[in-house]
Amino acid sequence: RRERRAGAERREIERMEGARPLVIPNPLKDLRACYFCSLIKTMQQFYQDGCENCEHFLRMKQDSERVNECTSANFDGMVGMNDAGSSWVAKWQCIANEDYARGVYAISVSGEPHEDVIASAEERGVHYSSRDKKK
């Protein structure tokens, strides 16, 4: 029995080692949420690394103006997502994408990005869907 459990734990560790990076906002002040995927990070983290899920089309890295255009400081609630494939919360929040980073996500992101940000994303084949649940 112990051997079976140890084998299952070993397989789970191997599976998680190949998983997307874990993104944790640190410190827990000056937090912002991405308008497109709702990933929560600090302003500094978005500036340093961009958005792990959306950087290929938002290009926030090293651009504080772009970070302000693509993220919001006004969001409600937080959920942790570790395994997008098996999480019902990830499915409910529309973040059940196997390519999404493990981390902390906003339940609702208030506001919307500028029209030029949306147009730029759609030119790259990414459809914007509001994450503002208050509407």
Phi, psi and chi 1 to 4 in degrees:
 res  aa     phi    psi   chi1   chi2   chi3   chi4
   1 ARG       -  -46.6 -157.8  177.3 -142.1 -178.5
   2 ARG   -61.5  -40.4  -76.7 -175.0 -173.7  170.0
   3 GLU   -63.7  -40.3  -69.4  173.1   10.3      -
   4 ARG   -63.8  -45.3 -170.8  178.6  -50.9  155.6
   5 ARG   -65.2  -42.2 -173.4  172.7   26.6 -167.3
   6 ALA   -62.5  -39.0      -      -      -      -
   7 GLY   -64.9  -41.7      -      -      -      -
   8 ALA   -65.5  -41.2      -      -      -      -
   9 GLU   -64.8  -41.1  -72.0  173.0    0.0      -
  10 ARG   -62.6  -42.8 -161.3  171.5   30.5 -102.9
  11 ARG   -63.8  -39.0  -76.2 -170.8  -61.2  -81.1
  12 GLU   -65.2  -42.3  179.7   65.0   14.4      -
  13 ILE   -63.0  -44.4  -70.3  169.0      -      -
  14 GLU   -61.4  -39.8  -70.6  169.2    0.0      -
  15 ARG   -66.1  -42.5 -173.3 -178.3   68.9   76.4
  16 MET   -70.7  -30.0  -66.9  -51.2  -68.1      -
  17 GLU   -64.0  -29.9  -75.2  175.5  -11.0      -
  18 GLY   -87.8    1.3      -      -      -      -
  19 ALA   -77.8  169.9      -      -      -      -
  20 ARG   -61.6  158.7  -61.9  -76.8  -62.6 -174.2
  21 PRO   -63.4  155.3   22.3  -30.5      -      -
  22 LEU   -93.3  123.7  176.7   60.8      -      -
  23 VAL  -112.5  114.7  179.8      -      -      -
  24 ILE  -119.9  126.5  -57.3  -67.7      -      -
  25 PRO   -67.7  131.6   16.7  -21.1      -      -
  26 ASN  -151.3  120.8 -172.9   17.2      -      -
  27 PRO   -77.1  176.7   29.9  -33.3      -      -
  28 LEU   -89.4   44.7  -66.9  176.7      -      -
  29 LYS  -138.7  159.7   60.3 -178.7  179.9  177.4
  30 ASP    59.9   39.8 -163.6   23.2      -      -
  31 LEU   -80.9  149.2  -62.7  178.5      -      -
  32 ARG  -139.3  156.2  -59.1 -173.4   68.6   84.6
  33 ALA  -122.8  138.1      -      -      -      -
  34 CYS   -67.2  132.5  176.5      -      -      -
  35 TYR   -64.2  -29.4  -79.3  122.4      -      -
  36 PHE   -87.0  -41.0  -76.6   79.8      -      -
  37 CYS  -119.1  -12.6   70.8      -      -      -
  38 SER    73.6   13.9   73.9      -      -      -
  39 LEU   -61.7  135.2 -179.3   65.7      -      -
  40 ILE  -103.7  129.7  -62.9  173.4      -      -
  41 LYS  -148.8  172.6  -63.0  170.3   56.0  168.2
  42 THR   -79.2  162.1   65.2      -      -      -
  43 MET   -54.9  -43.8  175.5   73.9  169.7      -
  44 GLN   -63.7  -40.2 -176.8   64.1   28.7      -
  45 GLN   -65.6  -42.8  -73.1  173.4  -48.2      -
  46 PHE   -62.1  -40.2  -84.9  117.8      -      -
  47 TYR   -64.7  -44.4  178.2   80.3      -      -
  48 GLN   -70.0  -44.2  -76.8 -179.4  -37.2      -
  49 ASP  -117.3   -9.2  -55.3  -40.6      -      -
  50 GLY    71.8 -161.7      -      -      -      -
  51 CYS  -101.4  123.6  177.5      -      -      -
  52 GLU   -57.9  -28.0  -79.3   72.5    5.0      -
  53 ASN   -92.1  -29.4  -57.3  -36.4      -      -
  54 CYS  -121.9    1.7  -53.7      -      -      -
  55 GLU   -59.0  -32.3 -172.6   60.0   22.6      -
  56 HIS   -62.9  -20.5   65.1  -76.5      -      -
  57 PHE  -122.7  -19.4   65.4   91.1      -      -
  58 LEU   -90.7  -33.1  -69.9 -179.0      -      -
  59 ARG    52.5   60.4  -65.1 -178.4  167.9   91.8
  60 MET   -88.7  -21.0  -71.1 -171.7  -94.7      -
  61 LYS   -54.7  126.4 -163.8  173.9 -167.0  175.9
  62 GLN    63.9   23.9  -56.8  -62.6  -46.9      -
  63 ASP  -136.7   92.6 -173.0  -19.0      -      -
  64 SER   -63.8  -33.8   57.7      -      -      -
  65 GLU   -64.2  -41.4 -175.7  176.4  -33.4      -
  66 ARG   -67.3  -37.2 -170.2   72.6  170.8  169.3
  67 VAL   -59.6  -44.4  170.7      -      -      -
  68 ASN   -64.3  -34.3  -78.1  -42.6      -      -
  69 GLU   -74.2  -29.4  -67.7  172.7  -11.4      -
  70 CYS  -105.4   -3.7  -60.6      -      -      -
  71 THR  -132.7  163.3   65.3      -      -      -
  72 SER  -129.8  140.8  174.6      -      -      -
  73 ALA   -85.0   -7.1      -      -      -      -
  74 ASN  -105.9  105.2  -61.5  -46.8      -      -
  75 PHE  -147.5  160.6   58.7   87.0      -      -
  76 ASP  -119.6  133.5  -67.5  -46.0      -      -
  77 GLY    67.7  160.4      -      -      -      -
  78 MET  -140.5  142.3  -63.2 -175.8 -152.0      -
  79 VAL  -131.9  144.4  -66.3      -      -      -
  80 GLY   -94.6  135.2      -      -      -      -
  81 MET  -123.7  120.0 -166.7  -90.4  -68.0      -
  82 ASN  -109.2  -37.3 -171.0   46.2      -      -
  83 ASP  -135.9   96.1 -175.0   -1.8      -      -
  84 ALA   -59.8  -33.3      -      -      -      -
  85 GLY   -68.8  -30.8      -      -      -      -
  86 SER  -112.9    4.5   65.3      -      -      -
  87 SER   -95.0  120.4  169.0      -      -      -
  88 TRP   -69.7  -29.3   69.3  -92.7      -      -
  89 VAL   -65.7  -41.4  173.4      -      -      -
  90 ALA   -61.2  -40.3      -      -      -      -
  91 LYS   -65.6  -44.4  -68.3  174.0 -173.9  149.0
  92 TRP   -62.3  -36.9  174.9   66.3      -      -
  93 GLN   -86.5   -0.6  -77.2  -62.9  114.8      -
  94 CYS    61.8   38.6  -60.1      -      -      -
  95 ILE  -122.7   21.6   56.7  172.5      -      -
  96 ALA   -83.7   50.6      -      -      -      -
  97 ASN  -102.9  122.1 -177.6  -30.8      -      -
  98 GLU   -58.0  -21.7  -68.3  -69.4  -27.4      -
  99 ASP   -86.7   -8.4  -66.4  -30.6      -      -
 100 TYR   -73.2  144.8  -88.1   18.4      -      -
 101 ALA   -66.8  146.0      -      -      -      -
 102 ARG   -72.6  137.5  -61.0  175.8  -59.6  137.6
 103 GLY   168.0 -155.4      -      -      -      -
 104 VAL  -106.8  130.1 -179.6      -      -      -
 105 TYR  -124.9  146.8  -71.4   81.3      -      -
 106 ALA   -77.8  144.6      -      -      -      -
 107 ILE   -75.0  -39.2  -67.7  173.2      -      -
 108 SER  -142.7  134.1  177.2      -      -      -
 109 VAL  -112.5  117.5 -178.1      -      -      -
 110 SER   -76.6  141.6  -60.3      -      -      -
 111 GLY    89.3 -174.6      -      -      -      -
 112 GLU  -144.5  155.5  -64.6 -164.4   -7.2      -
 113 PRO   -70.9  163.6   23.9  -30.2      -      -
 114 HIS   -59.2  153.5  -64.1  136.1      -      -
 115 GLU   -57.9  -36.9  -70.2  178.9   18.9      -
 116 ASP   -67.1  -30.6   63.7  -41.7      -      -
 117 VAL   -68.0  -44.4  173.4      -      -      -
 118 ILE   -62.8  -45.0  -65.1  170.4      -      -
 119 ALA   -62.0  -42.1      -      -      -      -
 120 SER   -62.9  -41.6  174.2      -      -      -
 121 ALA   -65.4  -43.6      -      -      -      -
 122 GLU   -67.3  -30.0  -69.7 -172.0   -7.8      -
 123 GLU   -62.6  -27.9  -75.8  174.7    7.9      -
 124 ARG   -94.8   10.6  -68.6  179.9  171.5   83.4
 125 GLY    85.4   14.0      -      -      -      -
 126 VAL  -106.6  119.5  177.7      -      -      -
 127 HIS   -86.0  132.4  173.4   72.5      -      -
 128 TYR   -88.3  131.8  171.1   72.4      -      -
 129 SER  -129.1  122.9 -179.6      -      -      -
 130 SER   -57.4  140.1  176.4      -      -      -
 131 ARG  -106.2   14.8  -64.2 -166.0  173.4  -93.6
 132 ASP   -87.2  102.5 -168.0  -16.5      -      -
 133 LYS   -80.0   -4.2  -57.6 -135.8 -171.4  -71.7
 134 LYS   -81.7  -13.8  -66.7  178.7 -176.6  175.8
 135 LYS   -79.3      -  -71.7 -174.0  170.7 -175.3
